Amino acid sequence: MNKNDKKLFVLANELLGDVAKQKITGVSVDNTEYGDGSKHLSIVIDYVEASGTNFEIKTGR
């Protein structure tokens, strides 16, 4: 895990931990820039809970 990924992982763990009191198991980030100059950022935070669902933060293109 690189330095920026670790910072994001720590931040995501704090944010989700405060709200859902769950254990984060993974964070993935997709930061795409398209040919027309538009950008898309997607952050997916996986965490352990009884239902096995995950929490996603996305920005639209």
GUMARKE-115791 format. One record per atom (N, C-alpha, C): residue in one letter; chain; atom name; z, x, y. Coordinates in steps of 0.001 Angstrom, whole numbers, plus 524288, in hexadecimal, padded with zeros to 5 digits. Layout:
REM GUMARKE-115791
[a, A, CA, [Z, X, Y]]
...
END
This chain:
REM GUMARKE-115791
[m, A, N, [80000, 8035E, 7FB6F]]
[m, A, CA, [80000, 80000, 80000]]
[m, A, C, [80000, 8038C, 804CF]]
[n, A, N, [7FC22, 802B8, 8085F]]
[n, A, CA, [7FC03, 80606, 80D07]]
[n, A, C, [7FFFF, 80424, 8110F]]
[k, A, N, [80087, 80731, 81542]]
[k, A, CA, [80499, 8062B, 8192B]]
[k, A, C, [80405, 800C3, 81BAE]]
[n, A, N, [7FF30, 7FF46, 81D1A]]
[n, A, CA, [7FE58, 7FA2C, 81F94]]
[n, A, C, [7FF60, 7F5B4, 81BCA]]
[d, A, N, [7FDBF, 7F664, 816DE]]
[d, A, CA, [7FEC8, 7F25C, 812F2]]
[d, A, C, [804A5, 7F1A9, 8122D]]
[k, A, N, [8077E, 7F607, 8122F]]
[k, A, CA, [80D29, 7F5BA, 81174]]
[k, A, C, [80FB7, 7F2D5, 815FE]]
[k, A, N, [80DEE, 7F3ED, 81ADD]]
[k, A, CA, [81013, 7F12F, 81F6F]]
[k, A, C, [80F06, 7EB56, 81F05]]
[l, A, N, [80A41, 7E9F4, 81D72]]
[l, A, CA, [808DA, 7E474, 81CDF]]
[l, A, C, [80C19, 7E1E8, 81894]]
[f, A, N, [80CD9, 7E4B5, 8144C]]
[f, A, CA, [80FF9, 7E2AB, 80FFB]]
[f, A, C, [81594, 7E19A, 811B9]]
[v, A, N, [817D8, 7E53A, 814BF]]
[v, A, CA, [81D2F, 7E490, 816B2]]
[v, A, C, [81D7B, 7DFDD, 81A5A]]
[l, A, N, [819B6, 7DF6F, 81DFC]]
[l, A, CA, [819A0, 7DB10, 821AA]]
[l, A, C, [8190B, 7D5E2, 81EC8]]
[a, A, N, [8155D, 7D5B3, 81B21]]
[a, A, CA, [81480, 7D0E3, 8182E]]
[a, A, C, [8195B, 7CF62, 81517]]
[n, A, N, [81BFD, 7D337, 812DB]]
[n, A, CA, [820B9, 7D22B, 80FD7]]
[n, A, C, [824FD, 7CFEF, 81359]]
[e, A, N, [82577, 7D20A, 81817]]
[e, A, CA, [82958, 7D009, 81BCB]]
[e, A, C, [8280E, 7CA74, 81D6D]]
[l, A, N, [82319, 7C981, 81ECC]]
[l, A, CA, [82184, 7C450, 82097]]
[l, A, C, [8223C, 7C037, 81C5D]]
[l, A, N, [82025, 7C13F, 817D8]]
[l, A, CA, [82078, 7BD6D, 813A5]]
[l, A, C, [825FE, 7BD08, 81188]]
[g, A, N, [828C0, 7C167, 8115A]]
[g, A, CA, [82E21, 7C160, 80F75]]
[g, A, C, [8319F, 7BE00, 812CE]]
[d, A, N, [830C4, 7BE2D, 817F4]]
[d, A, CA, [833E3, 7BB02, 81B85]]
[d, A, C, [832CE, 7B534, 81AD0]]
[v, A, N, [82DE7, 7B3DF, 819D1]]
[v, A, CA, [82C6D, 7AE64, 8197B]]
[v, A, C, [82D55, 7AC24, 8140B]]
[a, A, N, [82B63, 7AEBD, 8101F]]
[a, A, CA, [82B76, 7AC81, 80ADC]]
[a, A, C, [82F83, 7AEF4, 8073E]]
[k, A, N, [831DF, 7B32F, 808E0]]
[k, A, CA, [835BE, 7B5F0, 805A4]]
[k, A, C, [83381, 7B73F, 80043]]
[q, A, N, [82E9B, 7B924, 8004A]]
[q, A, CA, [82BF0, 7BA81, 7FB70]]
[q, A, C, [82AD1, 7C05D, 7FB49]]
[k, A, N, [82964, 7C25C, 7F6CA]]
[k, A, CA, [82834, 7C7DF, 7F604]]
[k, A, C, [8224D, 7C8AF, 7F624]]
[i, A, N, [8206B, 7CBC9, 7F9E2]]
[i, A, CA, [81ADA, 7CCEB, 7FA51]]
[i, A, C, [8194C, 7D0C7, 7F611]]
[t, A, N, [8150C, 7CF81, 7F35F]]
[t, A, CA, [81322, 7D2E6, 7EF32]]
[t, A, C, [80E1F, 7D5B4, 7F0AF]]
[g, A, N, [80B82, 7D3F8, 7F4CE]]
[g, A, CA, [806B1, 7D691, 7F66A]]
[g, A, C, [8049C, 7D46A, 7FB7D]]
[v, A, N, [801C3, 7D7B7, 7FE4E]]
[v, A, CA, [7FF3E, 7D62C, 8032B]]
[v, A, C, [7F9B8, 7D85A, 8030F]]
[s, A, N, [7F5DC, 7D511, 8043D]]
[s, A, CA, [7F086, 7D703, 804AE]]
[s, A, C, [7EE50, 7D559, 809EF]]
[v, A, N, [7EB3C, 7D8DB, 80C3B]]
[v, A, CA, [7E901, 7D7ED, 81165]]
[v, A, C, [7E323, 7D8B9, 8111B]]
[d, A, N, [7E036, 7D50B, 8133E]]
[d, A, CA, [7DA8B, 7D585, 813AA]]
[d, A, C, [7D938, 7D512, 8196B]]
[n, A, N, [7D761, 7D955, 81BBF]]
[n, A, CA, [7D5F1, 7D971, 82141]]
[n, A, C, [7D021, 7DAA7, 82182]]
[t, A, N, [7CCEA, 7D69A, 82207]]
[t, A, CA, [7C744, 7D723, 821C1]]
[t, A, C, [7C4CF, 7D65F, 8271B]]
[e, A, N, [7C11D, 7D9D5, 82874]]
[e, A, CA, [7BE0D, 7D92D, 82D3E]]
[e, A, C, [7B86D, 7D821, 82B9D]]
[y, A, N, [7B639, 7D3E0, 82D9B]]
[y, A, CA, [7B0FD, 7D242, 82C27]]
[y, A, C, [7ACF1, 7D470, 82FEE]]
[g, A, N, [7A807, 7D449, 82E66]]
[g, A, CA, [7A3C2, 7D667, 83182]]
[g, A, C, [7A342, 7D3FF, 836E7]]
[d, A, N, [7A4ED, 7CF23, 83785]]
[d, A, CA, [7A493, 7CC89, 83C9B]]
[d, A, C, [7A937, 7CDD7, 84022]]
[g, A, N, [7ACAD, 7D156, 83E55]]
[g, A, CA, [7B128, 7D2EA, 84180]]
[g, A, C, [7B610, 7CFB7, 8408B]]
[s, A, N, [7B597, 7CB72, 83DA1]]
[s, A, CA, [7BA3B, 7C84C, 83C86]]
[s, A, C, [7BD98, 7CB0E, 8386E]]
[k, A, N, [7C28F, 7C9B9, 8386C]]
[k, A, CA, [7C642, 7CC31, 834D9]]
[k, A, C, [7C93D, 7C808, 831D1]]
[h, A, N, [7CB1A, 7C982, 82D48]]
[h, A, CA, [7CE2D, 7C601, 829F9]]
[h, A, C, [7D2B7, 7C916, 827B5]]
[l, A, N, [7D769, 7C738, 8287C]]
[l, A, CA, [7DC11, 7C9B2, 82653]]
[l, A, C, [7DEB0, 7C5E3, 8229B]]
[s, A, N, [7DFB0, 7C7B4, 81DEA]]
[s, A, CA, [7E266, 7C489, 81A06]]
[s, A, C, [7E6E3, 7C7BF, 817D2]]
[i, A, N, [7EB8D, 7C57E, 817E1]]
[i, A, CA, [7F024, 7C804, 815A4]]
[i, A, C, [7F250, 7C45B, 81175]]
[v, A, N, [7F2B0, 7C64A, 80CB8]]
[v, A, CA, [7F4DA, 7C337, 8086C]]
[v, A, C, [7F9ED, 7C5CD, 806B6]]
[i, A, N, [7FE1D, 7C2C6, 806AA]]
[i, A, CA, [80340, 7C4B3, 80520]]
[i, A, C, [804C5, 7C1FA, 8000B]]
[d, A, N, [8052E, 7C4FD, 7FBE2]]
[d, A, CA, [806D2, 7C2D9, 7F6D6]]
[d, A, C, [80CB0, 7C38C, 7F649]]
[y, A, N, [80F45, 7BF87, 7F45B]]
[y, A, CA, [814E6, 7BFE3, 7F3A6]]
[y, A, C, [81697, 7BCDE, 7EED0]]
[v, A, N, [81B11, 7BE2E, 7ECE4]]
[v, A, CA, [81D26, 7BBCD, 7E822]]
[v, A, C, [82081, 7B71B, 7E993]]
[e, A, N, [81F6E, 7B2C1, 7E721]]
[e, A, CA, [822B1, 7AE16, 7E79A]]
[e, A, C, [821C7, 7AAC1, 7E2CA]]
[a, A, N, [824A8, 7A6A9, 7E247]]
[a, A, CA, [8245A, 7A36A, 7DD95]]
[a, A, C, [81EE9, 7A128, 7DCB3]]
[s, A, N, [81C37, 79FA9, 7E0EC]]
[s, A, CA, [8171B, 79D2D, 7E051]]
[s, A, C, [812B2, 7A11D, 7DFAC]]
[g, A, N, [813A4, 7A611, 7E0F2]]
[g, A, CA, [80FA8, 7AA18, 7E056]]
[g, A, C, [80B4D, 7A9D7, 7E459]]
[t, A, N, [80C18, 7A70C, 7E89C]]
[t, A, CA, [8080A, 7A6AE, 7EC98]]
[t, A, C, [80847, 7AB5E, 7F03E]]
[n, A, N, [80478, 7ABBA, 7F3BB]]
[n, A, CA, [80495, 7AFEE, 7F78F]]
[n, A, C, [803E1, 7ADCD, 7FD09]]
[f, A, N, [804C5, 7B114, 800D0]]
[f, A, CA, [804A8, 7AFBB, 80658]]
[f, A, C, [80038, 7B2BF, 808D3]]
[e, A, N, [7FCE2, 7B033, 80BDF]]
[e, A, CA, [7F873, 7B2D4, 80E3A]]
[e, A, C, [7F86B, 7B21B, 8141C]]
[i, A, N, [7F703, 7B64B, 816DF]]
[i, A, CA, [7F634, 7B626, 81C84]]
[i, A, C, [7F084, 7B78B, 81D59]]
[k, A, N, [7ED86, 7B420, 81FCE]]
[k, A, CA, [7E7FB, 7B534, 820A0]]
[k, A, C, [7E678, 7B3E9, 82637]]
[t, A, N, [7E2CE, 7B6ED, 82844]]
[t, A, CA, [7E078, 7B5A1, 82D49]]
[t, A, C, [7DAD8, 7B41A, 82C42]]
[g, A, N, [7D8E5, 7B052, 82F12]]
[g, A, CA, [7D39C, 7AE7C, 82E2F]]
[g, A, C, [7CF8B, 7B201, 83093]]
[r, A, N, [7CADD, 7B194, 82E8B]]
[r, A, CA, [7C678, 7B49A, 8308A]]
[r, A, C, [7C3DB, 7B194, 834BF]]
END
